[in-house]
């Protein structure tokens, strides 16, 4: 398959949907809606929503039934970046080539924009239930809340903040950061796409296996690109070998889905070989 | 009814439930769970969860079916206080007689604790659906997300931050801040209790009327105590008259519920006459 044009087409679809779902700047109070749109729209690979859409289609579901949740994943990702960039956190003045949210709108709006994006993502996740069973939507909300909570993304950040202060961590702690900080939301994106696509319990196990593996690969590649984390601990070669093995295992788990999982296979390779 | 002992008994019930629901400090990473418990447990009137429980009982529902959501309301309230206290926002060193979260644990943990509390509240709202219809739980999540989003609590804060910077606002803007900043979550607490108590569509209109009115009264009394907001604009006497009239109208809306609404009536009087 032509991954490049597939990605481009999906990014367009997701960007259009994000623009439609996010509150308009014409709505009062405009300042916060402007900051929300600034932080979500524009540049962005949209990996999380693309994974959710692909997982939904792999299990035979329709794109329309997962699009709001897929956009919620991207909005959650944006919230985490806005708060990460704050002076009290990583203190980054730039994000994707533009001034970071708090640099552009001030620190108070930076805090409130992250809060507003996180809140809005749950509003989005709880709407559109006409497309599926309410109990599945509740399960999706639980899965996401766990993936970004203190045993997921926030947990990874807390331990990472602490590790940076100490200047080094034991391998077990590194493993914890690896699976939680970025991997948890990536894996959850895959699971959520499958759940909203109406996956069977048996197929869900396979999809889950794929999601867990590529979540880890995503974080390992981050570390390879930053020469940080696992790379400092195990060295470039060992991390590359681990990432290769995990990608093979992820792709092997997709066998039951046949041709419908072609995008998920290509995405696994893409995540392994990306250079951004 | 003896409101004082009613409040005390309900506070005990809610504090016990909060202690049970919130992640234990023994769970890794302990630092964030410690900061979460520090920010929620201890002092606190628990007005929002008490209103939710009372509204549930007024419509004939059971306390057990609303307890997790009631605790989520208190956790959301705590998140808003933790982020409000940050240096970029109100810059408060103390909260309820103790060092504020960021003073105690550092600013990075302050940001992350607010995020973690907000995230956890949605996890709590999405669980326990065995006690009721999933579609009602989804409706509750939507109601809460709206009440604390950019057309609710966050919207009120954004406009308030802007008003403080300008040093004055027109009456319409004051009205906006009044209904959103504190009132929206108070009103939502009442609606949510009724929804989870299995309220009929007709009774819901009455309960909603009550909730909207006491949400406004709550904010007016805040302004009377702080000599701020509406008081600066209309004067003490006019605000007191408005608050009295709204309380009467709120209580009048409870007529269809008879004796079961006794706590809601007493709570309306309590909110009007409180001195904290």
Interface residues (C-beta under 8 A of the other chain):
Chain A: X23 X27 X28 X29 X31 X32 X33 X36 X83 X86 X87 X88 X89 X102 X107 X108 X109 X110 X111 X112 X114 X115 X116 X118 X119 X120 X122 X123 X125 X126 X127 X129 X133 X134 X135 X137 X138 X139 X141 X142 X145 X146 X148 X149 X150 X151 X154 X155 X157 X158 X159 X161 X162 X176
Chain B: X23 X27 X28 X29 X31 X32 X33 X36 X83 X86 X87 X88 X89 X102 X107 X108 X109 X110 X111 X112 X114 X115 X116 X118 X119 X120 X122 X123 X125 X126 X127 X129 X133 X134 X135 X137 X138 X139 X141 X142 X145 X146 X148 X149 X150 X151 X154 X155 X157 X158 X159 X161 X162 X176
